[in-house]
Each structure stands twice: as C-alpha cells, then as structure tokens.
Amino acid sequence: MIIVTAFVAGTLISTNTVTAEKGVAFTEIKMYENQEYRFTIEYPSGWILNDTIPQKNKWIEIVSFIPDTEDWSQGIYVYKWEGDLKDKNFDSNEYLENHNQAAQDWCSSLSVSENGFACINYSLVNQKTASISGRQSLLLEEVWTRIDGEISSEVLVYNLQIPDGEDRWTIIAESKKEILNETSNILKNSLDSFTLLDELQDSSVIETISPPKQQLKNNIAPTDISCKIHLVLIFKATDNSPACVKPSTAQKLLERGWTILGHQISEKELGTKNNPRDIEVMARGQDN
C-alpha cells in the first residue's frame, strides 16, 4: 500500500446495501458513514471493515476495507493528514514531486523479514484532476510490484488526494493486477463515492434516519422512505426493494437497468458536466 499520507478512531454510523446484477462487476455495495470525520464512502459487501486501527503514523488511519485478512489481494483505505496544508495551498505539481520521491523511499524501505512483503518497481503512470465534494482534487494511478517470498504480483493503485482547508485526505484503492478485471469498477466506484459531509448539516438528521429496509419494517410506505443528506431513494426494478445511494451511483444503476424510473435528478446532483441526458430515479428531498 502506497501512502505518502494521526489518532481518533472512526465510527460506523449505518449501512445501506444495494444489490446490482453481478455481470456488471458492481455486485453488492454498502455505505459507510463516519460522523466523527464527517464523510461517507461505499465499499463492497462482504469485505472486512476496520475502523479501530492502532495509530502509529503521523497521519490518521480512519478506516480500511479488505476482502481477506489472511491473504492480501486488494483494499480500500481512508486517511487524513490534519494540518498538512496549514499556511499553504495545495499545489498539485509540488505534491507530485514530493510524493514521487516519498513513494520511491517507501517502496525501497520494505522487506519481507520486517514487513511481510517487499516492494520494487514503483512508478507513477497517470494523473488527473477531479472534483470531490466541491474540492479540486488529484487522482493518481500508480503501480508497484509486491514480493511475498517467492511470489511477486504487480499492484495497481488509485490514489485520491483531496485538500480540505488546512487538512488533506488520502483515499487509496488498490488491487493485484491479476484479479483487477473483476474489481476495477468497484475500486473506482468506491473512490467516486467518497463524500465529505457539509459541516453545517444537522447531525441529528444523520442519526435519526434508519436504513430503507428498517423503515419498511416500521410500516413506512415505500414512497415515504427518507434518505440521508446527499443520498437519493431508488427501487430495484425486479422486486421494488428500496435503497439509498449517491446520485452518481443511481445513474450507473439506471444505465444498467437495475432501477425503475421516477423523480428527475439534475446535473448538479449528479456532479457531472455537459451531460445532456436527464437521469431519472425515484428520489425524495432532492429538489434543491
């Protein structure tokens, strides 16, 4: 794992599950929400969530998601650098220069005897800007070779850097390349789903809204189901089961024929530009 990225444990507030067709590598996702650090991120159902990570570095390791604790193959990780941008702006060129050297040093410092694996052949292969929660961010694509004893595996890393006032977020999604075809969309979708919650948002709203299935059990009509801020309500086309998802996720599911049509979502909600097609899903409270 490449981090060129201090301690308060994260808290799992609630999860919502969405099931899509397995043939589109979207399978099943859950929503992780952290009130303490005020963010949400989607991750594959069945992956192991850990948000009680012992802190031993200068960055805060908030949460990780991995499919298997015994044999590492891929993972999603959220980190925060508090005060990293104090008295300075996030300069992508300066960051890239420092990051590339730090990543090279990190890779060469690892050994099988000390760390359980070694790293060789680190390389930054692509970079582009992205807009995350209204913040101009940087997405890096990196590769390195992981050595486990006599076994070597090339690893692809998606590394998202988000400036947030005086702080900086690092979200890593990585996988061994030999299994990447099955999970590349999942990793990218997880990065795309990362949302920083508005600090002015009333936290009592977050706490009191139950997952859709629980609302159904409480005899709330399907069309009256409420979703948390930044999420929209959709219904699975085959059985009308409800789920709360990000607008961008709703768009993907609609394109794959997973969800029924209903309320219209604007380009602003989707976070996309120059998209001439209106996307429709069943939604409540999303008319701003």
N, C-alpha and C positions, 0 to 999 in steps of 0.2 A: 504494500500500500504506500503510495507516494503522498506525503503530507509535508508541505513546507509551511504548516499551519500552526484552561487553566482550571475552578472546580465548583461546579454546582450540578448535582445530578438532575437529569431531565425527568419529566413526569408524563406518563401516558394518561391522557385525559379520556379518550374514547376512540373507538374504531368503527368504521363503516366498511362493509365489504361489497365489492362489485364483482360479479361473475360475467365474463365475456366468453366468446367462443374460443376454444383452445387453439384452433387453427390459425389464429392471428397473432400468436405469441403475446397476447395480452392477459390470458388466463384469468387469475383472480387477484385483486388488489385490496389492500386495506389502507385506511387513512390513520396516520399517527399525528397526534396533536400535542404540542408541548406548550403549556401555559406559562411556565417559568421563563422560557426564552421566546415565547410567542411566535411559533411557526408551525406549519403543517407540512407533511410530506407523505406521499404514497409509497407503498412497498409491497412486494409480492406476498400474498397469503402463504403461510407455511414457513416462511423464513423466520429465523430466530431473532427476536428483538432484545436488545440490551441497552438500557438507559441508566444503568448503575455502574458505570465504568470507573475504576480507580483512576484518579488524576495524578499523573506523574510527569506531565509535559507543560510547557508554557502556554499551550492552547487548551481550550475546554473541549474534551471529548464528550459530546452530548448523547449521541445515540448511534448504534450500529445495527445493521440488518444483514444476516448471513444465512445461507441455506443449510449449512452443516458446520458444527463446531469441531468435528474430528478431521475433516479433510477440506482445507480451504480451496475454494474454486472461484468465488466471487463475493462481492459485498457492496453495501451502500453505507456511507458514513457521513455524519454531520458534525462539524467542528466550528468553534467560534474563537476568534482572536480578539479579546477585549482590549481596547485602547491602541490597537495596532496602527490606526490611521490618525491618532491624536496629533493635532497641529500640522497635518499634511493631507493632501488629496490623494486619491487612488490613481496612480499613473500606471497604465497598463504596460507601457514599454519598460518602465523601471521595475515593475513587478516581474515581468517576464525574465529580465536579465538576472535579477536576484534569485528567482525561483529556479531557473535552469541550473544555476551553479549549486544551489542548495539541494536540488534533487539528485544531481550527479554525486554530491558528497554523501547524501543519504544512501544512495544505491551502493557506493563503494564501501560504506562502513558496515554493511550487513555481512553476517557469516552464519553458516549452518550451525556451528557449535554454540554461538552466542544467541542467535535469533531464531533458529529453527529453519532458516532458509537464507539464501544469498541472492543478490541482485546483480545483474550485469546488463550491458547494452541499453541503458536508459536513453530515451530520445523523445523530444517534443515534436510531434508530427503535424499538428494542426492547431489553429487558434481562431476564435471569432468572438465578436461581441454579442451580448444577449441582454434583454431587458427582463429583470426578475423583480416583481413587486415594485415596479416603477424605478428600479435602480439599474444604472448602466453597469453591466457585469461582464465577466470574461470567462469563456468556456475553452478549456484546453483539452486536447486529445493527446495522450502520451502512451508510450509502450516501453516495457522493460521485460527482461527475461528472469523468471523466478527459478532458482535452483533448489530443489528438495532432494538432497542426497544425490542419487544418480539420475534423477528425473528433472528435466528442465521444461518449463512451459512459458510461452510468450503471453504477457498480460497486457490487455488494453485498458486504459484508464480514462474516464471522463472526469475532468477536474473543473468544478464550477466555483469561481471566486466572485463574491458579492460584497461590495463596500456598503456599510450601513452606519453612516455618521462617523464616529471615531472607531468603530469596530469593523471587523471583516469576517465574513462567513466562508467556510470551505466545505463544499459538498462533493464527496468522491463516490463514483460508481465504477466499479472495476470488475473484470472477469478474465479468466483464462480464455485465450482466443479459440481453443478447440471447441468450446461449448457456447461461443458467442452468438452463433446464429439463432439459438433458442432463446436468448435472453437480451440481445442488444436493444430491442424495442422497450423491454421492461426497464432496463437501466436508464435509457434516455427519457422515458416517460416519468420515471421517478424524479430525475433532475428537473424536468419541465414542471412537475407538480409542486416543487418547493415554493412555499408562500410564507412571507413574513406578515404576521397579522398587524393590522393597524393598531398602534398603541392607544388610540383614543377609543377603540372598540370596547364596549361594556363587557367585562369578563364574566359577569353574571349570566349573560346570554349564552356564552360558550358552555358554562357549567350546567345550565338547565335544559338544554336541548338534547334529547335522547336520540340514539340511532333510529333510523326509519322502522326497522322491524320491531323495536321496543314500542314505538309509538302505535304501530298497528295492534300490538298486544294490549295496549291501553285504550283500545276502541276508538282511536282517532281515524277518521276517514282517510283513505289514501290521498285524495286531493287536498287534504288539510294538513298533511305532514309538513313539518318545519325542518329546515336545514340550517346549519351554522353559517355565519357570515362567510362569504366567498365561495359557498357551495351552492349547487342547484339540484333540484329534485328531478330524477328521471325514473322511468319504469321499464323493466325488461320486457321486450316485445313478446316473448313466448309465454310468460306467466303473469305479467303485470306486477312483479315484485319491485318494490321501491328501493332506491339507493340515492345517497347524497354524494355528489362528485364535483370536482372543479369543472368550470365551463369548458376548458380545453379537453378534459377527459370526455365530457359529454359529446363534444364534437367528434372525437375519434370513434366513440361507441356508435354514434349515429351513422357515421360513414360506413361502419361495419355491419349495420343493420341490427344492432343489438337492442336499441332503444326505440320507443314509439315517439311520434312527433307530438308537439304541443306548443307550449309557450316559446316565443321567439327570443333568442339571445343576441344581443348586439355585438358588433366587432369589439367594442370597448371591453365587454365582459370576457370575450374570448382572448383578449390580449394579442390579437393579430392585426396586421395592417394590410390594406389593399385586398381584402377578401370580399369579392363581390357577392358571394353567396350567403344568404341568411341561413343561420343554423337554428333549427327548432328542436326544443326538448321540453318536457314537462317541468316547469320550474315555478317556485314561489319566492316572493320577496326579492326578485332580481330585475326590477323595472327601473333602477336608477339610471 
